Amino acid sequence: MKILFLCTGNSCRSQMAEGWCRHLNGNVLEPYSAGLEAKGLDPFAVKVMAESGVDISKQRSKHLDELRNIQFDYVITLCGDANERCPVFPAKTRVFHAGFDDPPRLAAAMQDEQARLDCYRRVRDEIRQFIMQLPELLY
């Protein structure tokens, strides 16, 4: 089953979701991630995922157009912007929204790196919980 995690920039939340899905459910789900734009892989996202034993450093930020030839079973939007601007997919593709806070936006108000990383860790853990439940939600 092919799953696309879609965000605005494909730099953080969707990258984490793809990494978690591959790590936790890779035997039953084929995860992809993309953005309405491609902003590059967020180094803090890479760092906090590595802390949890998931290496996303080889993943890269992709524009949705790069994946246009793939037939997805599900598209999951992870931010409000992607949910509002989500393009139309073929009728067989089911689209739903699972919103998460934007770690870079949360971290912008923090004074030190540990506090910024804690913002990323919280969202990382919330995404992990969602991904752990994903097979039951989809089947």
N, C-alpha and C positions, 0 to 999 in steps of 0.2 A: 504494500500500500504506500503510495507516494504522497508525502506531506510537504507543503510549502509553508514556512513561517515567514510572514511578510511584515516589514516595518518600513518606516520612512527611509532611513539611511543604511540599513543592513550593516550597522557597525557594532551593535551591542546586544539588545534583547533577542533579536532573531538569530544572531550568531550563537548566543547562549542556548537558545531553544534547540537549534540544530545540533549543537554539541551534546547537550543532555539527551536528546532523542536518540542519537547514534549510540551513545554510551549505555543508556538504560533500555532502549527498545529496538536497537539496530537489527535484531533478529526477526522482527515482525513489521517494522516500519522503515521506509526509505526517506530520510529527512533531507530537505533542501532549505535554504534561506535566501532571501533576496530583499531588495528595497525598491521603493519608488524612485530612489536616487541611490548612488553608491558612494558612501562617504569614507570608506576605509575601515579597517578593523580597529576597534577601540583597544588600546593596550591595557587599560584597567580591566576590561572584560576578559582578556586573555589571562591576565594575572590571577583574578579571582577564580576563574574556572580551573586553572592549573592547581590552585590551592585545594580544590575538591577532587583532583585526580583526573580531570578532563582536559585534554590538550586541544585547543581550538586554534593554535598558532598557525596551522597550515591552511585554515579556512581563509577565504577572502571575501571582501565586500563585492556583491554583484547587483547589477541593475536587473529588475524583473524581466526586461527584454531578453537577457541572456538565456532565460529558461523558457522562452515562449513555445518551444517545440516539445516540451514535456507535458504529458497528460497527468495532471495531479488529481488524486482522489479527494484530497482536502486542502484548503488554503485556510490558514489560521492567522488572522491579523492580530498583532501584539501591541499596537498603539492606536490611539484614536484617529490620528491623521491617516494612517494606512487603512483603517476601517472606513473612514469617510470617503477616501479617494480610491478604494479598491476597484480595480478594473473588473470588467465582466469576464468570467471564465466559462468554458463549455458547460452545458447543462448537467453533465454527470459530476462535475466538481462541486463539492459542498464547501461553502465558505462560512466560517463563523469567527467571532471575535472573542479573544481572551486578553484583556488589557492589563498591562503592567506599567508601573511607574518608569520614567526615563532616568536611569542612573546618572548620566552626565548632567542632566538638569538638576537632580537632587544634590549631586556632589558640588555643583558650582557655588553653592552657599557655604561650603565647608572650608575651614581655615587650613587644616593639615591633611596630609596624604592618608593617614589612617582613617580619619573621619570620612574622606571621599571614598576610600575603599569599602568602608562599612556600608555605604549607600549601594554600591555594586553588589556586595555580599548579600544584602537583604533581598534584592531583586533576583539575584542568581538562585537563592534558596526558594523563593516563591515560584520561579519558573521550573525548578527541579520538581517541586511538589505537583505542579500542573502536569508536567511530562510523565511523571510516575503514574498518574491517573489516565493518561491519554488513551491507552489501548481499550480500557473499559468505556470511555466516552465515545470512541469511534466505532466499536463493534456492537 
